[in-house]
Amino acid sequence: MAPRSIWNGTVAFGSVCISVKLFSAIEDHAVHFREVRLSDGCRIVHRRVGSESGHEVPAERIAKAYETSRGQRVVLEDEEIAAARGSRPKVIEIEHFIKAAQIDPVYYDRPYILGAQPGSERAYRVLLAALERSDEVGVGRFAMRTRERLVALGSRGNALELYTMRFADEVIDSTDIDAPALRRAPTKQEIEMAERLIDTLAEVWDPGEHQDRYRASVLELIKRKAAGKEIEPPPRESLKPPQDLLVALQRSIDDHPRKQSFKARRKRSSAHAQKTTGAKS
């Protein structure tokens, strides 16, 4: 089944406008549970109830309100809230372009894919090719649902990719964290040993190798429960910081089945490939 667009609008930068369709770039595969009454399994239904009257309030009689710092309650209609989106609510306004490496990943929120609408295919392909060659992303904003979104527009494969982003005041500065100060700085030997361990564990990124083990475990648990089997939680493991960090680092390297560094493995693999190619020729 082909994915359905969740938003239609225009990408605008300079005097160029591209009509686009927005698609989600991810799928939710989480296990979702329903709330039921424990005694008989009857489904639980949540209703909107007035806090004072205790009576259910129909949707058409519900409005949104904002409470100010002085305790004043300001009620707004949906049309009034929509006015805050401005005169171009269906436009992704690209304000400037920057190198993708300049953006800290903490600012990225949710990925989307942009498709071209009929008549905008050429401009879409030109922008896609330009972004691929420049390794840059367009930073801008657009209104989606009930709020304005900061966005980064880039390329991925044969399509434009759009990331919604967090604004600066939504990101917590790491210096604000109350972390205990180190009694002594790491030694040169500790840092070098940690680098060796990192290099030993290094791999080429393959997203397909990483599966949701928790989801698989929950589904297996449901299957066993449905078959009438008892569910026993596994014993909890307790991990404690090592008393001797250097010993722990060395043991981690020695116990790993592949002790050779990533650089050495890549060099050996490259030499083997060249040798094989030479033998064939």
C-alpha positions as CSV (number, residue, x, y, z in Angstrom):
1,M,0.0,0.0,0.0
2,A,1.5,3.3,-1.1
3,P,2.0,5.9,1.7
4,R,-0.4,8.8,1.9
5,S,0.8,12.4,2.2
6,I,0.1,14.1,5.5
7,W,0.6,17.7,4.3
8,N,0.6,19.4,1.0
9,G,2.2,22.8,0.4
10,T,5.1,24.6,-1.1
11,V,8.9,24.9,-0.5
12,A,10.0,28.5,-1.1
13,F,13.6,29.8,-1.3
14,G,14.5,33.0,-3.0
15,S,12.1,33.4,-5.9
16,V,11.7,29.6,-6.4
17,C,8.6,27.7,-5.4
18,I,8.2,24.0,-5.5
19,S,4.9,22.3,-4.8
20,V,5.4,19.3,-2.6
21,K,3.8,16.5,-0.6
22,L,5.0,15.6,2.9
23,F,5.3,11.9,4.0
24,S,6.4,10.4,7.2
25,A,9.8,8.8,6.9
26,I,9.3,6.4,9.7
27,E,6.8,3.7,10.8
28,D,5.7,3.0,14.4
29,H,6.2,-0.7,15.2
30,A,5.9,-0.3,18.9
31,V,3.6,-2.8,20.8
32,H,0.4,-0.9,21.8
33,F,-1.7,-2.0,24.8
34,R,-5.4,-1.3,25.6
35,E,-6.5,-0.5,29.1
36,V,-9.1,-3.1,30.4
37,R,-10.8,-3.8,33.7
38,L,-8.9,-6.4,35.5
39,S,-11.9,-8.4,36.7
40,D,-13.5,-9.2,33.3
41,G,-11.3,-7.6,30.5
42,C,-13.8,-4.9,29.7
43,R,-12.2,-2.0,27.7
44,I,-11.6,1.2,29.5
45,V,-12.9,4.4,27.7
46,H,-11.6,7.9,28.6
47,R,-14.1,10.7,28.4
48,R,-13.8,14.5,28.9
49,V,-15.5,15.3,32.1
50,G,-16.0,18.7,33.8
51,S,-13.9,19.0,36.9
52,E,-16.7,20.7,38.9
53,S,-19.9,19.1,37.5
54,G,-18.5,15.6,36.9
55,H,-20.6,15.5,33.7
56,E,-19.2,14.5,30.3
57,V,-18.7,17.5,28.0
58,P,-19.3,17.1,24.2
59,A,-16.5,18.1,21.9
60,E,-18.4,21.0,20.3
61,R,-18.6,22.6,23.7
62,I,-14.9,22.4,24.5
63,A,-12.5,25.3,23.8
64,K,-8.8,25.9,24.4
65,A,-7.6,28.3,27.2
66,Y,-4.3,29.7,28.3
67,E,-3.6,30.7,31.9
68,T,-1.4,33.7,32.3
69,S,1.2,34.2,35.1
70,R,-1.4,36.4,36.8
71,G,-4.0,33.6,36.8
72,Q,-6.1,35.1,34.0
73,R,-7.7,32.5,31.8
74,V,-7.7,33.5,28.1
75,V,-10.1,31.4,25.9
76,L,-9.2,31.1,22.2
77,E,-11.2,29.7,19.3
78,D,-9.5,27.4,16.8
79,E,-9.8,30.1,14.1
80,E,-8.0,32.6,16.4
81,I,-5.2,30.2,17.1
82,A,-4.8,29.6,13.4
83,A,-4.2,33.3,12.9
84,A,-0.9,32.9,14.6
85,R,0.3,30.8,11.7
86,G,0.5,33.9,9.5
87,S,-0.6,34.5,5.9
88,R,1.4,31.6,4.4
89,P,0.5,28.5,6.5
90,K,1.1,26.1,3.6
91,V,4.7,27.3,2.8
92,I,8.0,25.8,4.0
93,E,10.1,29.0,4.0
94,I,13.8,28.3,3.6
95,E,15.7,31.2,5.1
96,H,19.3,30.2,4.5
97,F,21.6,27.2,3.7
98,I,24.4,25.8,5.9
99,K,26.7,22.8,6.0
100,A,24.9,19.8,7.4
101,A,27.8,19.1,9.7
102,Q,27.2,22.4,11.6
103,I,23.9,21.1,13.1
104,D,24.2,19.3,16.4
105,P,22.1,16.1,16.2
106,V,20.3,17.1,19.4
107,Y,18.4,19.7,17.4
108,Y,16.9,17.1,15.0
109,D,13.4,15.9,15.9
110,R,11.4,13.9,13.4
111,P,12.2,12.9,9.7
112,Y,9.9,13.3,6.8
113,I,10.2,12.8,3.0
114,L,9.1,15.4,0.5
115,G,7.6,14.3,-2.9
116,A,7.0,16.6,-5.9
117,Q,3.6,17.5,-7.0
118,P,2.7,17.5,-10.7
119,G,4.4,20.4,-12.5
120,S,7.2,20.8,-9.9
121,E,9.3,17.7,-10.9
122,R,12.1,19.6,-12.6
123,A,12.6,22.2,-9.9
124,Y,12.5,19.4,-7.3
125,R,15.2,17.5,-9.1
126,V,17.4,20.6,-9.5
127,L,17.2,21.4,-5.8
128,L,17.9,17.7,-4.9
129,A,21.0,17.6,-7.1
130,A,22.3,20.9,-5.8
131,L,21.9,19.8,-2.1
132,E,23.7,16.5,-2.9
133,R,26.6,18.3,-4.5
134,S,27.0,21.0,-1.9
135,D,26.4,18.8,1.2
136,E,24.3,21.6,2.6
137,V,20.8,21.8,4.2
138,G,18.2,24.5,4.0
139,V,17.1,25.9,7.3
140,G,13.6,27.4,7.6
141,R,10.2,27.0,9.1
142,F,6.6,26.1,8.5
143,A,3.4,25.7,10.4
144,M,2.2,22.1,11.0
145,R,-0.8,21.2,13.0
146,T,-0.9,23.5,16.0
147,R,2.6,25.0,16.0
148,E,5.5,26.5,14.0
149,R,8.3,24.1,13.2
150,L,12.0,24.8,12.6
151,V,13.1,22.6,9.8
152,A,16.2,21.4,8.0
153,L,15.8,20.4,4.3
154,G,18.4,18.1,2.8
155,S,18.8,15.2,0.4
156,R,18.6,11.4,1.0
157,G,19.0,9.1,-1.9
158,N,16.5,10.1,-4.6
159,A,14.3,12.3,-2.5
160,L,14.3,15.5,-0.4
161,E,14.3,14.9,3.3
162,L,12.8,17.3,5.8
163,Y,13.6,17.2,9.5
164,T,11.6,19.1,12.1
165,M,14.0,20.6,14.6
166,R,14.0,21.9,18.1
167,F,14.4,25.6,18.8
168,A,17.5,26.7,20.8
169,D,15.4,27.3,24.0
170,E,14.2,23.7,23.9
171,V,17.6,22.2,24.2
172,I,19.2,21.8,27.6
173,D,22.8,23.1,27.8
174,S,25.1,20.3,29.1
175,T,26.8,22.9,31.3
176,D,23.5,23.3,33.2
177,I,23.7,19.7,34.4
178,D,24.8,19.4,38.0
179,A,27.5,16.8,37.5
180,P,30.2,16.0,40.1
181,A,33.6,17.4,39.4
182,L,36.5,14.9,38.7
183,R,38.9,14.5,41.6
184,R,41.7,14.0,39.1
185,A,42.0,14.2,35.3
186,P,42.1,11.0,33.2
187,T,45.6,9.7,32.7
188,K,47.2,9.4,29.2
189,Q,47.3,5.6,29.6
190,E,43.5,5.5,30.4
191,I,42.6,7.6,27.4
192,E,44.8,5.6,25.1
193,M,43.4,2.3,26.4
194,A,39.8,3.7,25.9
195,E,40.7,4.6,22.4
196,R,42.0,1.1,21.7
197,L,38.7,-0.4,23.0
198,I,36.7,2.0,20.9
199,D,38.7,1.0,17.8
200,T,38.3,-2.7,18.6
201,L,34.5,-2.3,18.8
202,A,34.3,0.0,15.7
203,E,32.2,-1.2,12.8
204,V,30.8,0.1,9.5
205,W,27.2,1.4,10.3
206,D,24.6,-1.1,9.1
207,P,21.1,-0.1,10.4
208,G,19.7,-3.5,9.4
209,E,21.8,-5.2,12.1
210,H,20.0,-3.5,14.9
211,Q,16.6,-5.0,15.7
212,D,14.1,-4.0,18.4
213,R,14.8,-6.8,20.9
214,Y,12.4,-5.4,23.5
215,R,9.5,-5.5,21.0
216,A,10.3,-9.1,20.0
217,S,10.5,-10.1,23.7
218,V,7.1,-8.5,24.4
219,L,5.5,-10.3,21.5
220,E,7.0,-13.6,22.6
221,L,5.8,-12.9,26.1
222,I,2.3,-12.3,24.8
223,K,2.4,-15.5,22.8
224,R,3.4,-17.5,25.9
225,K,0.8,-15.8,28.0
226,A,-1.9,-16.6,25.4
227,A,-0.9,-20.2,25.5
228,G,-1.5,-20.3,29.3
229,K,2.2,-20.3,30.3
230,E,3.5,-18.6,33.5
231,I,5.6,-15.5,33.0
232,E,8.6,-15.3,35.3
233,P,10.7,-12.1,35.3
234,P,14.4,-12.8,34.8
235,P,16.7,-12.0,37.8
236,R,18.0,-8.5,37.8
237,E,21.6,-7.9,36.9
238,S,23.5,-5.4,39.0
239,L,26.4,-3.6,37.3
240,K,29.0,-1.8,39.4
241,P,31.7,0.6,38.3
242,P,35.1,-1.1,38.1
243,Q,37.5,-0.5,41.0
244,D,40.5,-0.5,38.5
245,L,39.5,1.2,35.3
246,L,42.7,0.2,33.4
247,V,42.2,-3.5,34.3
248,A,38.6,-3.3,33.1
249,L,39.6,-1.6,29.8
250,Q,42.3,-4.2,29.1
251,R,39.9,-7.1,30.0
252,S,37.3,-5.7,27.6
253,I,39.9,-5.7,24.8
254,D,41.2,-9.2,25.6
255,D,37.7,-10.7,26.0
256,H,36.4,-9.4,22.6
257,P,36.4,-12.1,20.0
258,R,37.8,-9.7,17.4
259,K,40.9,-8.1,19.0
260,Q,42.2,-6.5,15.9
261,S,41.5,-2.8,15.5
262,F,39.0,-1.5,13.0
263,K,41.8,0.3,11.0
264,A,43.8,-2.9,10.8
265,R,40.7,-5.0,9.7
266,R,39.9,-2.4,7.0
267,K,43.5,-2.4,5.8
268,R,43.6,-6.2,5.7
269,S,40.2,-6.3,3.9
270,S,41.4,-3.7,1.3
271,A,44.6,-5.7,0.7
272,H,42.6,-8.9,0.2
273,A,40.3,-7.2,-2.2
274,Q,43.3,-5.9,-4.3
275,K,44.9,-9.3,-4.2
276,T,41.7,-11.0,-5.4
277,T,41.2,-8.4,-8.2
278,G,44.8,-8.8,-9.3
279,A,44.4,-12.6,-9.4
280,K,41.3,-12.4,-11.6
281,S,42.9,-10.0,-14.1
